[in-house]
């Protein structure tokens, strides 16, 4: 009998990656036979944490159709999943997105709660059962909460995120510098790293029959990056818009040091769409918005606007 496959989106970010590994461990402590596997390439932040703490990676998925029981963590939409995944085989979903395709997974038990990080939901499961996660899971969950809440600066941060992080770090005693070090590591976008980052952290959404593509980059030094490489960014966005047949597209750069978002789009229709929603004034295809805002916060507003 095949084990339960725990997985998530292709090219997982730290939140999804951590959740996949930690929830597999949790299921196995509860006498379920489960395996964690990923598809694609993990984000830069994942690679930084894995290298810093010398942690082992899960295996890659070779043939997802061979698994008849699948759990999705930090994932609740068909876009971004392995294209061969059969939604009928998904038995559980754990996520924290307001806009999702959860009803399409007819056989899944669904836990979708609006916290800052899916890792918080996994950590709470360990805590409720009084189970201490293994060091690898604890480190990844803690780092994921730090990442997904932008070190608790993001508006999506909840008391539950803070409590879960405190509980995990009480067992780890990790340095306060971890967040700064992580953010610094993912701010290196030299050479081909920029295009790869845009591609890997790109998501598109079908919002009332309009296809909206949103790339998100979290870094320090957003204005300097755009000053040096805006032409390259605009070209990449145009290519994605054409290839994916999108109606709208934009890049949101979250500047973790200065505390603002910088939006870029080559598309006038996109500028007209998001300007009133986010109170933006575009000049030369870019606009700055004070305060930090994340993609998961923007998508519900766009859905309402396009209704």
Wavefront OBJ file of the C-alpha trace (Angstrom):
o trace
v 0.000 0.000 0.000
v 1.382 3.390 -1.014
v 2.094 5.890 1.777
v 0.312 9.231 1.997
v 2.142 11.808 -0.099
v 2.582 15.198 1.556
v 3.463 17.888 -0.955
v 2.610 21.389 -2.190
v 3.159 23.814 -5.024
v 5.922 23.336 -7.581
v 8.994 25.440 -6.707
v 7.975 25.725 -3.038
v 8.705 28.745 -0.899
v 9.913 28.326 2.669
v 6.405 28.149 4.142
v 5.294 25.364 1.833
v 8.591 23.497 2.063
v 8.609 23.607 5.871
v 4.992 22.542 6.089
v 5.518 19.542 3.832
v 8.426 18.215 5.902
v 6.942 18.968 9.315
v 3.444 17.676 8.592
v 4.883 14.429 7.266
v 6.664 14.012 10.584
v 3.450 14.811 12.472
v 1.438 12.244 10.510
v 4.057 9.580 11.150
v 4.024 10.268 14.901
v 0.273 9.573 14.726
v 0.949 6.155 13.159
v 0.180 7.211 9.594
v 2.591 6.109 6.890
v 3.503 9.338 5.084
v 6.301 10.645 2.866
v 7.294 14.211 2.002
v 8.224 14.991 -1.595
v 8.494 18.171 -3.625
v 8.519 19.170 -7.277
v 10.618 21.843 -8.937
v 13.286 23.959 -7.270
v 12.827 25.392 -3.759
v 13.186 29.148 -3.322
v 16.501 30.778 -2.414
v 15.420 31.211 1.189
v 14.834 27.469 1.520
v 18.299 26.731 0.199
v 19.811 29.256 2.615
v 18.150 27.683 5.662
v 18.987 24.148 4.557
v 22.645 25.057 4.074
v 22.942 27.155 7.237
v 21.664 24.354 9.454
v 22.996 21.453 7.343
v 19.543 19.908 6.893
v 18.579 17.086 4.528
v 16.222 17.626 1.584
v 13.146 15.516 0.847
v 13.032 13.520 -2.380
v 11.615 14.861 -5.649
v 8.280 13.564 -6.934
v 8.846 11.195 -9.839
v 5.301 10.039 -10.585
v 2.508 11.736 -8.657
v -0.214 9.641 -10.311
v 1.044 6.620 -8.400
v -0.194 8.138 -5.111
v -3.880 7.721 -4.327
v -3.752 9.690 -1.057
v -2.257 13.182 -1.154
v -2.063 15.965 1.430
v -1.448 19.524 0.235
v 0.250 21.996 2.566
v 0.322 25.747 1.884
v -1.583 24.930 -1.304
v -5.258 25.157 -2.172
v -5.403 26.085 -5.872
v -4.837 23.965 -8.965
v -2.547 26.592 -10.495
v 1.012 25.868 -9.443
v 0.507 22.190 -8.636
v 1.961 19.266 -10.540
v -0.192 19.094 -13.689
v -0.599 15.325 -13.314
v -2.099 15.622 -9.825
v -5.650 14.268 -9.639
v -7.742 16.499 -7.336
v -9.833 13.462 -6.361
v -6.759 11.938 -4.694
v -6.281 14.876 -2.323
v -7.486 13.831 1.129
v -6.434 16.914 3.118
v -5.600 20.571 2.554
v -3.854 22.860 5.051
v -3.560 26.468 3.878
v -4.039 30.093 4.859
v -5.226 31.834 1.653
v -8.533 33.669 1.482
v -8.817 33.120 -2.291
v -8.528 29.422 -3.127
v -9.908 26.485 -5.115
v -10.554 24.318 -2.082
v -14.077 23.243 -3.219
v -12.517 21.596 -6.293
v -10.859 19.004 -4.038
v -14.052 17.087 -3.345
v -12.555 14.379 -1.132
v -10.344 16.611 0.997
v -10.653 17.561 4.627
v -9.941 21.288 4.476
v -8.257 23.500 7.062
v -7.949 27.025 5.681
v -7.402 29.638 8.371
v -6.281 33.226 7.862
v -3.010 33.264 9.760
v 0.246 34.693 8.445
v 1.901 31.356 7.759
v 0.813 27.805 7.019
v 3.727 26.777 9.248
v 1.780 28.218 12.181
v -1.049 25.747 11.573
v 1.405 22.836 11.531
v 3.205 24.027 14.671
v -0.145 24.288 16.458
v -0.855 20.629 15.680
v 2.375 19.555 17.386
v 1.693 21.823 20.346
v -1.902 20.653 20.795
v -0.750 17.018 20.933
v 2.204 17.911 23.180
v 4.627 16.521 20.593
v 8.061 18.085 20.236
v 8.987 18.295 16.547
v 12.388 17.062 15.421
v 15.054 19.736 15.079
v 14.773 19.889 11.270
v 11.014 20.444 11.377
v 11.234 22.962 14.223
v 13.899 25.049 12.459
v 12.001 25.065 9.180
v 8.667 25.934 10.782
v 10.189 28.769 12.801
v 12.046 30.196 9.807
v 8.905 29.906 7.671
v 6.842 31.922 10.141
v 9.553 34.591 10.232
v 9.630 34.658 6.437
v 5.906 34.629 5.746
v 5.139 37.372 8.258
v 8.145 39.412 7.101
v 9.546 39.086 10.612
v 6.121 40.009 12.044
v 5.958 43.267 10.073
v 3.254 42.103 7.640
v -0.380 42.950 8.332
v -1.277 39.276 7.895
v 0.609 38.510 11.127
v -1.636 37.196 13.911
v -1.209 36.435 17.605
v -1.179 32.767 16.631
v 1.884 33.293 14.415
v 3.752 35.015 17.232
v 2.756 32.335 19.742
v 3.802 29.495 17.441
v 7.153 31.150 16.759
v 7.800 31.652 20.483
v 6.915 28.023 21.223
v 9.247 26.730 18.524
v 12.164 28.976 19.397
v 11.890 28.089 23.072
v 13.140 24.677 21.953
v 15.691 26.030 19.451
v 17.046 29.271 20.938
v 17.951 30.608 17.496
v 19.616 33.993 17.091
v 17.552 37.142 16.556
v 19.755 37.775 13.523
v 18.184 34.896 11.586
v 15.558 37.098 9.917
v 18.127 39.681 8.834
v 20.419 36.958 7.508
v 17.592 35.294 5.559
v 16.475 38.567 4.008
v 20.040 39.422 3.051
v 20.500 36.027 1.399
v 17.456 36.422 -0.824
v 18.389 39.978 -1.815
v 21.189 38.697 -4.054
v 19.616 38.872 -7.530
v 22.737 39.256 -9.635
v 22.886 37.839 -13.159
v 20.256 35.244 -13.992
v 19.003 35.065 -10.407
v 16.561 37.920 -11.054
v 14.721 36.199 -13.903
v 14.701 32.934 -11.975
v 13.223 34.652 -8.905
v 10.470 36.290 -10.937
v 9.627 32.970 -12.575
v 9.752 30.847 -9.415
v 7.659 33.195 -7.291
v 5.103 33.957 -9.982
v 1.448 33.043 -9.611
v -1.590 33.704 -11.731
v -5.212 33.751 -10.666
v -8.504 33.379 -12.499
v -10.540 36.163 -10.922
v -14.040 36.339 -12.387
v -12.825 35.147 -15.794
v -9.850 37.518 -15.841
v -6.351 36.070 -15.638
v -4.143 38.125 -13.323
v -0.437 37.351 -12.965
v 1.476 38.567 -9.912
v 5.194 38.180 -9.310
v 6.485 38.922 -5.804
v 10.038 39.559 -4.680
v 11.055 40.149 -1.061
v 14.422 41.831 -0.652
v 16.439 44.751 0.640
v 17.263 47.476 -1.892
v 14.232 47.486 -4.215
v 14.810 50.932 -5.714
v 18.415 50.184 -6.577
v 17.413 46.942 -8.282
v 14.765 48.687 -10.386
v 17.101 51.545 -11.241
v 19.648 49.121 -12.636
v 17.432 46.452 -14.207
v 13.951 47.822 -14.905
v 14.160 47.140 -18.647
v 14.946 43.492 -17.957
v 12.049 43.234 -15.491
v 9.565 44.767 -17.932
v 10.693 42.430 -20.708
v 10.197 39.401 -18.458
v 6.719 40.550 -17.438
v 5.745 41.118 -21.062
v 6.947 37.625 -21.959
v 4.979 36.028 -19.128
v 1.848 37.988 -20.066
v 2.065 36.834 -23.663
v 3.011 33.212 -22.970
v 0.311 32.697 -20.325
v -2.306 34.796 -22.150
v -2.868 36.974 -19.095
v -5.217 39.962 -18.930
v -3.156 41.757 -16.284
v 0.348 41.389 -14.844
v 2.573 43.143 -12.330
v 5.553 42.668 -10.040
v 5.388 43.628 -6.380
v 8.773 44.120 -4.711
v 8.591 44.149 -0.933
v 11.497 46.143 0.474
v 12.169 44.499 3.817
v 14.648 47.149 4.900
v 12.826 50.349 3.991
v 9.294 49.053 4.589
v 7.497 49.776 1.318
v 6.260 48.027 -1.837
v 7.465 48.960 -5.295
v 5.081 47.952 -8.090
v 6.149 47.517 -11.711
v 4.034 46.733 -14.757
v 4.510 47.318 -18.479
v 0.749 47.246 -18.983
v -1.438 50.383 -18.896
v -4.592 48.367 -18.210
v -2.920 46.818 -15.178
v -1.906 50.253 -13.934
v -5.511 51.421 -14.265
v -6.730 48.336 -12.388
v -4.427 48.397 -9.377
v -3.896 52.156 -8.947
v -7.231 52.878 -7.202
v -7.120 49.635 -5.218
v -3.649 50.270 -3.798
v -3.632 54.092 -4.003
v -0.762 54.132 -6.487
v 0.525 56.786 -8.853
v 2.523 55.237 -11.681
v 5.356 57.039 -13.397
v 7.503 55.302 -15.997
v 5.784 51.976 -15.251
v 6.548 51.998 -11.519
v 4.883 53.144 -8.316
v 5.748 53.080 -4.619
v 3.307 52.294 -1.827
v 4.278 52.970 1.802
v 3.794 50.081 4.223
v 4.232 46.436 3.402
v 1.547 44.480 1.595
v 1.715 40.883 0.393
v 0.257 39.171 -2.653
v -2.163 37.148 -0.539
v -3.641 40.449 0.709
v -3.918 41.974 -2.765
v -5.682 39.063 -4.490
v -9.021 39.360 -2.571
v -9.143 43.079 -3.403
v -8.550 42.338 -7.080
v -11.256 39.680 -7.062
v -13.728 42.160 -5.613
v -12.717 44.866 -8.116
v -13.113 42.505 -11.087
v -16.472 41.175 -9.940
l 1 2 3 4 5 6 7 8 9 10 11 12 13 14 15 16 17 18 19 20 21 22 23 24 25 26 27 28 29 30 31 32 33 34 35 36 37 38 39 40 41 42 43 44 45 46 47 48 49 50 51 52 53 54 55 56 57 58 59 60 61 62 63 64 65 66 67 68 69 70 71 72 73 74 75 76 77 78 79 80 81 82 83 84 85 86 87 88 89 90 91 92 93 94 95 96 97 98 99 100 101 102 103 104 105 106 107 108 109 110 111 112 113 114 115 116 117 118 119 120 121 122 123 124 125 126 127 128 129 130 131 132 133 134 135 136 137 138 139 140 141 142 143 144 145 146 147 148 149 150 151 152 153 154 155 156 157 158 159 160 161 162 163 164 165 166 167 168 169 170 171 172 173 174 175 176 177 178 179 180 181 182 183 184 185 186 187 188 189 190 191 192 193 194 195 196 197 198 199 200 201 202 203 204 205 206 207 208 209 210 211 212 213 214 215 216 217 218 219 220 221 222 223 224 225 226 227 228 229 230 231 232 233 234 235 236 237 238 239 240 241 242 243 244 245 246 247 248 249 250 251 252 253 254 255 256 257 258 259 260 261 262 263 264 265 266 267 268 269 270 271 272 273 274 275 276 277 278 279 280 281 282 283 284 285 286 287 288 289 290 291 292 293 294 295 296 297 298 299 300 301 302 303 304 305 306 307
